[in-house]
Amino acid sequence: MTFGDGTTDAAPMPSAPVVRIDCRALRTNVEAMLLRSDGEYSVADLRHDAWGHGASPVGRALLALGVDAFLVDERSGNGLAEELRGAAVGASGGPTLDSAEAFGLPGTGGIPVMRLTGSVLVVKALRAGEGVSYGFAHRAAADTRVALVTGGYAHGIVRGLGGRAGVVIRGSRHPIVGRVAMDVCVVDIGDADVRRGDAVVFFGAGANDPSVGEWTEATGLTAAELVTAVGLRAIREYIT
């Protein structure tokens, strides 16, 4: 189906979802690990752009905590060495700090560091029997309303989330329906008060936010794979 609300003067919105990296949570997680290590030599893993969290800002935050060395991708080693003076870059061996806990991934006890949000582009009525997205894999069982939301598989939002995961808009949970497209996905909002420009939470650390753990259950991918894919493809912002 074709989406369009006729709006011509709406305020510009990000064309891609936004990943917010909470460096405060990162520092809290790593400080707890450093305390447990009792002063032992510490090595953090910054490969794959720090699992999509940004090797440079993550490295600077950890260097300020006293982390001794970093594992980095070969092609980024020289640039990071300039930024992270005072630490060994490209250390041999494996990391001593658990990246999953540092980034607060499910099951580690750490505070989630990454929050992924999109924006509502369009709200439209969907009549019983009408379908959405590729192949009309989802058809409305009754009259409802749907929102077209920024964020698709080009941004690491896995195609298989349709019908298996939800988002939060204005504090309420709504299911993703149909196949996730390249740049957008469709959310069934029913009669909820949802408007163009509203923030859409895919996952985060809030009490009502969906979690990365829900994505792992829906897709069979690991939490590390999911946050890395999202972090490398979405717009990144940092809370310091």
C-alpha positions in Angstrom: 0.0 0.0 0.0 1.1 3.6 -0.6 1.6 5.8 2.5 1.2 9.6 2.3 -0.5 12.1 4.6 -0.3 15.1 2.3 2.0 16.9 4.8 4.2 19.5 3.1 5.4 21.7 5.9 6.3 19.3 8.7 9.5 19.9 10.6 12.4 17.8 9.2 13.1 14.5 11.0 16.1 12.2 10.9 15.8 9.9 7.9 17.4 7.0 9.9 17.0 5.7 13.4 19.2 7.2 16.1 21.4 5.2 18.5 22.1 7.0 21.8 25.2 5.7 23.6 25.1 6.5 27.4 28.7 6.9 28.4 27.6 7.3 32.0 26.2 3.8 32.0 29.4 2.5 30.2 31.6 4.0 32.9 29.5 2.6 35.7 29.7 -0.9 34.2 33.4 -0.8 33.6 34.2 0.7 37.0 32.4 -2.2 38.6 34.6 -4.6 36.6 37.8 -2.8 37.4 37.0 -2.9 41.1 36.5 -6.7 40.9 39.7 -7.1 39.1 41.6 -5.6 42.0 44.1 -3.6 40.0 45.1 -6.3 37.5 46.2 -5.2 34.0 43.1 -4.4 32.0 42.4 -4.9 28.3 39.2 -3.7 26.6 37.9 -4.8 23.2 37.3 -1.9 20.7 37.1 -4.1 17.6 34.1 -3.8 15.2 34.0 -0.1 16.2 33.5 -1.1 19.9 30.6 -3.4 19.0 28.9 -0.5 17.1 29.3 1.8 20.1 32.1 3.9 18.6 35.7 2.9 19.2 37.0 6.4 19.7 34.5 7.8 22.3 34.4 4.4 24.1 38.2 4.2 24.2 38.4 7.8 25.6 35.9 7.0 28.3 37.7 3.8 29.3 41.1 5.4 29.2 39.9 8.0 31.7 38.9 5.1 34.0 42.5 3.7 33.9 42.0 0.9 31.4 45.5 -0.1 30.3 45.2 -1.5 26.8 42.8 -2.0 23.9 42.2 -4.5 21.2 41.5 -2.8 17.9 40.8 -3.6 14.3 44.0 -3.5 12.3 42.9 -0.7 10.0 41.9 1.6 12.8 44.9 1.0 15.1 47.0 4.0 14.0 44.3 6.6 14.3 43.2 5.3 17.7 46.8 5.2 18.9 46.9 9.0 18.4 43.7 9.5 20.4 44.4 7.0 23.2 47.9 8.1 24.2 49.0 6.5 27.4 47.4 3.2 26.6 48.6 0.2 24.6 46.7 -0.1 21.3 46.6 -3.4 19.5 47.5 -5.4 22.6 48.1 -9.1 22.0 46.0 -11.8 23.6 42.3 -11.5 24.5 40.4 -8.8 26.5 40.3 -9.0 30.2 37.1 -6.9 30.4 33.8 -8.5 29.4 32.5 -6.3 26.6 29.0 -7.7 27.0 28.9 -6.5 30.6 30.6 -3.2 29.6 27.8 -2.5 27.2 25.1 -3.8 29.5 23.9 -6.6 27.2 21.2 -9.0 28.6 22.2 -11.5 31.2 25.3 -9.6 32.3 23.9 -7.4 35.1 25.3 -4.3 33.4 23.3 -1.2 32.7 22.2 -1.1 29.0 24.4 1.5 27.2 22.6 1.6 23.8 19.1 3.0 23.1 17.6 2.8 19.6 14.9 5.2 18.5 13.1 6.1 15.3 10.4 8.5 14.3 6.8 8.3 13.1 6.7 9.4 9.5 3.0 8.8 8.7 -0.2 7.6 10.4 -2.8 6.0 8.2 -6.0 4.0 8.5 -5.8 0.3 7.6 -9.0 -1.5 6.7 -9.8 -5.1 7.5 -8.2 -7.3 4.9 -5.7 -4.7 3.7 -2.0 -5.7 3.8 1.2 -3.9 4.6 4.8 -4.1 3.4 6.5 -6.6 1.1 4.1 -9.4 -0.2 1.3 -8.3 2.2 2.5 -10.9 4.6 0.4 -9.2 7.3 -3.2 -8.3 6.7 -5.4 -6.5 9.1 -7.9 -8.7 10.9 -10.1 -5.7 11.6 -10.1 -1.9 10.9 -7.1 -0.3 12.6 -4.4 2.3 12.2 -0.7 1.9 11.4 2.3 4.1 11.6 5.2 4.1 9.2 8.4 4.4 11.2 12.0 5.3 10.3 14.3 2.2 10.6 14.7 -0.8 8.5 17.0 -3.7 7.7 19.5 -1.3 6.2 19.9 0.1 9.7 20.3 -3.3 11.4 16.6 -3.7 12.3 16.2 -7.4 11.4 13.6 -8.4 8.9 12.3 -11.2 11.1 11.1 -8.8 13.8 7.8 -8.3 12.0 5.1 -10.0 14.0 7.6 -11.0 16.7 8.6 -7.7 18.4 7.2 -4.4 19.4 8.1 -0.8 19.9 7.1 1.9 22.5 5.4 5.1 21.4 4.2 7.6 24.0 4.7 5.0 26.7 2.6 2.3 25.1 3.7 -0.9 23.4 2.7 -1.5 19.7 3.6 -4.5 17.5 5.8 -4.3 14.4 3.7 -5.9 11.6 4.6 -7.2 8.1 8.1 -7.6 6.8 10.6 -4.9 7.9 11.6 -2.9 4.8 15.0 -1.5 3.8 14.5 1.9 5.5 11.2 1.7 7.4 8.9 -0.6 9.2 5.1 -0.6 10.0 3.6 -0.6 13.5 0.0 -1.3 14.4 -1.1 1.5 16.7 -4.9 0.8 16.8 -6.7 3.9 18.2 -3.7 5.2 20.2 -2.9 8.9 20.1 0.2 8.7 17.8 1.3 11.5 15.6 3.8 12.3 12.9 7.2 13.1 14.6 6.6 11.0 17.7 9.6 9.1 19.0 9.6 5.3 18.6 11.7 3.2 21.0 13.0 0.0 19.5 15.0 -0.9 22.5 16.6 0.8 25.5 17.2 0.8 29.3 13.9 2.4 30.4 11.5 0.4 32.6 9.0 0.3 29.7 11.4 0.0 26.9 11.7 -3.2 24.8 15.1 -4.9 25.4 17.7 -6.3 23.1 16.9 -9.6 24.8 13.5 -9.6 23.0 15.3 -9.2 19.7 17.6 -12.2 20.4 14.5 -14.3 21.1 12.8 -13.2 18.0 15.7 -13.5 15.6 18.1 -16.2 17.0 21.0 -13.7 16.7 23.2 -12.8 19.7 22.8 -9.5 21.5 26.4 -8.7 20.5 25.5 -9.2 16.8 22.4 -7.1 17.1 23.9 -4.0 18.8 27.0 -4.1 16.5 24.8 -4.2 13.4 22.6 -1.4 14.6 25.4 0.8 16.0 27.4 0.6 12.7 24.4 1.7 10.6 22.3 4.2 12.6 23.0 7.8 13.5 25.0 7.8 16.7 24.7 10.3 19.5 26.5 10.3 22.9 25.3 11.1 26.4 28.4 12.1 28.4 
